Amino acid sequence: MRLQVKMNSCASPPSSDQMKKYNFDEIVDRTGTDCIKYDALPQIFGSADVLPLWVADTDFRTPDFIMEAIRKRMEHEILGYTFRGDAFYDSIMKWLRNRHGWDIEREWIIFSPGVVSALTAAVQSLTVRGEKVVVQPPVYFPFYETVRGSGRRMVENPLRLSGNRYSFDIEDLESKLDPGTRMLLLCNPHNPGGMVWKQHELEALETICLKHSLIVVSDEIHSDLLFSGNRHIPWGMLSAESRMNSIVCMAPSKTFNVAGLATSFAIIPNPEMRKKIEKLMGTLHIQTGNIAGKVALEAAYTSGEDWLRQLMEYVEGNYRYLEEFFDTHLPKVKVMRPEATYLVWLNFREYGMKDKQLTRFLVEKGRVGLNNGARFGTGGDGMQRINIGCPRSVLAEGLNRIKAAFDRYENSR
């Protein structure tokens, strides 16, 4: 039975005299904080003299209402064992209802320190060694580590590039399925392409998954970072059948820049599946979480609507700046227009460089660090992923460095 997808029921935004205006142009020095993005540059790129526009966290301050909530809790100077009370579950349920029109039950929610942890726990709890798991490249590269590292066999169902947007290759998928294929890992919204999968696309995929009894584990960590005119549909909203045969993984980490607090959650309506995953989490003793992460999630999902609206207005402005820049100055670089996330997929193939050569060129000649597309698997060759979740002046500096490097390259040929 199909479930009716509800439209967003968020309350009307506050009037202009009630809103706080956030400054996303502010440059915050992150060096010396042991952050991967800046302090690990020598290990990642071989040089500290690189502008990092790669790893998926932003350079914007974690919102004030989150920091204030953490500070208030830290005033109580005992940081002992704690548990997640009503506020944790209620804030998630309310957020999903308001943002996505999805009504869930409290008992469906389980904690995980990260979305990848939840993906791996699902693979290890619900499949056995030697069984097959489907991935759809190019896709977030930890998917591959989750499957291979768990001793499962990987089935690649590459996305089809149609024009400037990816789509599911349903025919290819069905041709590769057999009784030993147990699970499909979905990325929605898609990383690195930025697609927000439409209802008809999801339903076409759902038909095949139900026909072949595939468990769907859906990474929906970017689901709040929607560009205007797009709507995210959680996998668990498609139908009652899919709801009971799926795990949806979410977190506030990308949205509110709190990845360092290792707090996410999975929504598992099927009690038997939930019990198996919780058992593994308990065995690994990773089910308790941490105090600051719990407080941050509750504050984010209680007070984050207006901040998120302003964030996405700024990110969309950054995207428009980037698109115009490449159209004007580097037309050989093809930009995949995102429908969500602050990550953009760039096609450098017209320059004819191999992947390692392209990355080395951007680092050594452009002094810019992006994500090498080859890491995302089949279809990632000649591509780079850029993070535009930064002040516009930083983005402009990075794009101008890329332009200068390619100008010199073209002039030398």
PyMOL commands that set and color helices and strands:
alter all, ss='L'
color gray80, all
select helices_A, chain A and resi 36-39+41-45+64-74+86-100+106-108+115-126+142-149+170-176+199-211+235-237+240-243+253-256+259-261+271-284+291-303+305-329+349-351+355-364+373-376+392-412
alter helices_A, ss='H'
color red, helices_A
select strands_A, chain A and resi 51-52+109-112+132-135+153-156+160-162+165-167+181-187+215-219+246-250+264-267+334-336+343-347+368-369+371-372+383-387
alter strands_A, ss='S'
color yellow, strands_A
deselect
rebuild
show_as cartoon
